[in-house]
Amino acid sequence: MNVPFSRDVLRISGTHSFLLAALVCEPFPLCIETSDGEYCQGMSPGDLVAVSAPEGGSVEPALMLLELVRTHHLPLVVLPKNHPGSKRIPYVVSAGPEIRTNCSIVRGTHPEQHLICSSDELAGIALSGTTEGIVISGIPTGMSWDIIKPGKY
């Protein structure tokens, strides 16, 4: 399914979790901070920024986090495996031309930007960005999606 839009945000909702995704509108270098160093990934219009809330929660902070990366180019921080803080991270971010949800990775510890930690109910979703919208596949049965207009949560 292809969902056309530009500045809006796609929300995929389960019964206890959600995933937000939006298109990058301008090129920028996304810096990714790890315990071993820093690397930068080029972001281009049509790429995606996604925020996953594996345990649910409020949409507003997830939208703020998405915009901090997409609009204000905030760097991403990747925690080392077994870091105690990973259990307390309510929202995780991923960015790139394609993003896949996965429930078997530890949130906040995966530096590869094509994967994002999700709940088991939203696992297996694939999102691909285009300059016109987002191509979605693998939405599990019973999950819903909608478009959030800026300022309308």
C-alpha positions in Angstrom: 0.0 0.0 0.0 1.3 3.5 -0.9 0.3 6.3 1.4 0.9 9.7 -0.2 1.7 12.8 1.9 4.5 15.2 2.6 4.8 16.9 6.1 2.2 14.7 7.8 3.0 11.8 10.0 1.9 8.2 9.5 0.7 6.4 12.7 0.3 2.6 12.8 -1.5 1.5 16.0 -1.8 -1.7 17.8 -3.7 -2.5 20.9 -0.8 -1.5 23.2 1.9 0.1 21.0 2.4 2.4 18.1 4.8 3.4 15.3 5.1 6.9 13.8 6.9 7.6 10.5 7.4 10.7 8.4 9.3 11.7 5.3 12.6 13.7 5.5 12.0 17.0 3.6 15.5 18.4 3.3 19.0 16.8 3.1 21.0 16.6 6.3 23.7 14.5 8.0 22.3 12.4 10.7 25.0 11.8 13.4 24.8 8.5 15.2 26.7 8.3 18.5 27.9 4.9 19.8 30.2 3.9 22.6 32.9 3.3 20.0 32.6 6.6 18.2 30.4 8.6 15.8 29.3 8.1 12.3 27.1 10.2 10.0 24.5 8.9 7.6 23.3 11.2 4.8 19.5 11.8 4.9 17.7 12.8 1.7 14.2 13.9 0.8 12.1 10.8 0.7 14.0 9.0 3.4 12.1 8.2 6.6 12.3 9.0 10.3 10.4 6.6 12.5 9.6 6.5 16.2 8.4 3.3 17.9 6.6 3.1 21.2 6.9 -0.7 22.0 4.9 -0.3 25.2 2.6 2.5 24.0 2.3 5.8 25.8 1.5 9.3 24.7 1.8 10.3 21.0 2.8 13.9 21.7 6.4 13.1 23.0 6.9 10.6 20.2 5.9 13.4 17.7 8.3 15.8 19.4 11.1 13.2 19.2 10.4 12.6 15.5 10.5 16.4 14.8 13.7 16.8 16.8 15.4 14.4 14.4 13.6 15.2 11.1 13.5 19.0 11.4 16.2 19.9 13.9 18.6 17.1 13.1 19.2 15.9 16.6 21.8 13.1 16.7 20.8 9.6 17.7 22.4 7.9 20.6 23.0 4.1 20.6 23.5 2.5 24.0 25.9 -0.5 24.4 24.3 -3.9 24.8 23.2 -4.7 28.3 23.1 -1.0 29.3 20.6 -0.7 32.2 19.0 2.4 30.6 17.7 0.5 27.6 14.9 -0.9 29.8 13.6 2.6 30.5 13.6 4.0 27.0 9.9 4.5 26.1 10.5 5.6 22.5 13.2 4.6 20.0 14.1 6.2 16.7 15.4 4.9 13.4 16.0 6.8 10.1 16.8 5.8 6.5 15.3 4.9 3.1 13.7 1.7 4.5 12.8 0.7 8.0 11.6 -2.6 9.3 10.1 -3.3 12.7 11.5 -6.1 14.8 10.5 -7.3 18.3 13.6 -9.3 19.0 16.2 -6.5 19.3 16.9 -4.6 22.5 15.6 -1.0 22.3 18.2 1.7 22.0 21.1 -0.7 21.3 20.9 -1.3 17.5 23.0 1.1 15.4 21.8 -0.2 12.1 19.1 2.2 11.0 17.1 -0.1 8.8 15.7 -1.8 12.0 13.6 -0.4 14.8 12.5 -2.1 18.0 8.8 -2.7 18.1 6.2 -4.6 20.1 5.4 -8.1 19.1 2.1 -7.0 17.7 3.8 -4.5 15.2 6.7 -6.8 14.3 7.3 -7.4 10.6 6.2 -4.1 9.2 8.3 -2.7 6.3 8.3 1.0 5.5 9.9 2.5 2.4 10.1 6.2 1.7 9.5 7.9 -1.7 9.4 11.6 -2.5 5.6 11.3 -2.7 4.8 9.2 0.4 5.5 6.0 2.3 5.1 2.4 0.9 3.8 0.1 3.7 3.8 -3.7 3.8 3.3 -6.3 6.4 0.8 -4.6 8.7 -0.5 -7.4 10.9 -4.2 -8.2 10.9 -6.2 -6.1 13.3 -3.7 -3.2 13.4 -4.8 0.3 12.1 -3.2 3.2 10.6 -4.0 6.9 10.1 -2.4 10.2 9.1 -1.7 12.8 11.8 -1.8 16.4 10.5 0.7 18.8 12.1 -0.8 20.1 15.3 -3.6 17.6 15.3 -2.8 14.8 17.7 
